[in-house]
């Protein structure tokens, strides 16, 4: 009887750990967060693909231009 209770409690803890892990945002497969850092869920978004515009100096005209 005692072993059944221990197994039941362990199963409950494991299911809670798995359930909370699924709700977290996925990590990047290559770029890992710093140890001890916490993801700010209100400021973070996960995209499968996205492009960004960068402003760089164009030496031919001497002005800033956008690059994708």
C-alpha positions as a Markdown table, in Angstrom:
| # | Residue | x | y | z |
|---|---|---|---|---|
| 1 | Unk | 0.0 | 0.0 | 0.0 |
| 2 | Unk | 2.8 | 2.4 | 0.9 |
| 3 | Unk | 4.6 | 1.8 | -2.5 |
| 4 | Unk | 1.3 | 2.6 | -4.4 |
| 5 | Unk | 1.0 | 5.9 | -2.6 |
| 6 | Unk | 4.6 | 6.8 | -3.4 |
| 7 | Unk | 4.2 | 5.9 | -7.1 |
| 8 | Unk | 0.9 | 7.9 | -7.3 |
| 9 | Unk | 2.6 | 11.0 | -5.8 |
| 10 | Unk | 5.6 | 10.7 | -8.1 |
| 11 | Unk | 3.3 | 10.4 | -11.1 |
| 12 | Unk | 1.4 | 13.5 | -10.0 |
| 13 | Unk | 4.7 | 15.6 | -9.8 |
| 14 | Unk | 5.9 | 14.3 | -13.2 |
| 15 | Unk | 2.6 | 15.2 | -14.8 |
| 16 | Unk | 2.7 | 18.7 | -13.3 |
| 17 | Unk | 6.3 | 19.2 | -14.5 |
| 18 | Unk | 5.4 | 18.1 | -18.1 |
| 19 | Unk | 2.3 | 20.3 | -18.1 |
| 20 | Unk | 4.2 | 23.4 | -17.1 |
| 21 | Unk | 6.9 | 22.8 | -19.6 |
| 22 | Unk | 4.5 | 22.7 | -22.5 |
| 23 | Unk | 3.1 | 26.1 | -21.7 |
| 24 | Unk | 6.6 | 27.8 | -21.9 |
| 25 | Unk | 7.7 | 29.4 | -25.1 |
| 26 | Unk | 10.0 | 27.2 | -27.2 |
| 27 | Unk | 13.7 | 27.9 | -27.1 |
| 28 | Unk | 15.8 | 28.5 | -30.2 |
| 29 | Unk | 17.5 | 25.2 | -31.2 |
| 30 | Unk | 20.9 | 26.9 | -31.6 |
| 31 | Unk | 20.9 | 30.1 | -29.6 |
| 32 | Unk | 20.5 | 29.4 | -25.9 |
| 33 | Unk | 19.6 | 31.9 | -23.2 |
| 34 | Unk | 22.2 | 33.0 | -20.6 |
| 35 | Unk | 22.3 | 30.7 | -17.5 |
| 36 | Unk | 19.9 | 32.1 | -14.9 |
| 37 | Unk | 18.0 | 34.4 | -17.3 |
| 38 | Unk | 14.3 | 34.5 | -17.4 |
| 39 | Unk | 12.2 | 35.0 | -20.6 |
| 40 | Unk | 10.0 | 38.1 | -20.4 |
| 41 | Unk | 6.7 | 36.7 | -21.8 |
| 42 | Unk | 5.1 | 40.1 | -22.2 |
| 43 | Unk | 7.9 | 41.3 | -24.5 |
| 44 | Unk | 8.7 | 38.0 | -26.3 |
| 45 | Unk | 7.2 | 36.6 | -29.5 |
| 46 | Unk | 8.1 | 33.4 | -31.3 |
| 47 | Unk | 8.2 | 33.5 | -35.1 |
| 48 | Unk | 9.0 | 30.6 | -37.4 |
| 49 | Unk | 10.4 | 33.2 | -39.9 |
| 50 | Unk | 10.8 | 36.9 | -39.9 |
| 51 | Unk | 12.9 | 39.6 | -41.6 |
| 52 | Unk | 14.2 | 42.8 | -40.2 |
| 53 | Unk | 15.3 | 46.1 | -41.7 |
| 54 | Unk | 18.7 | 47.3 | -40.7 |
| 55 | Unk | 19.9 | 50.9 | -41.2 |
| 56 | Unk | 23.5 | 51.1 | -42.6 |
| 57 | Unk | 25.6 | 53.8 | -44.0 |
| 58 | Unk | 25.8 | 53.7 | -47.8 |
| 59 | Unk | 29.4 | 55.0 | -48.5 |
| 60 | Unk | 28.5 | 55.8 | -52.2 |
| 61 | Unk | 26.0 | 58.5 | -51.2 |
| 62 | Unk | 27.1 | 59.1 | -47.6 |
| 63 | Unk | 23.6 | 58.6 | -46.2 |
| 64 | Unk | 21.8 | 55.9 | -44.1 |
| 65 | Unk | 19.8 | 53.4 | -46.1 |
| 66 | Unk | 17.7 | 50.4 | -45.1 |
| 67 | Unk | 18.9 | 46.8 | -45.7 |
| 68 | Unk | 16.9 | 43.6 | -45.3 |
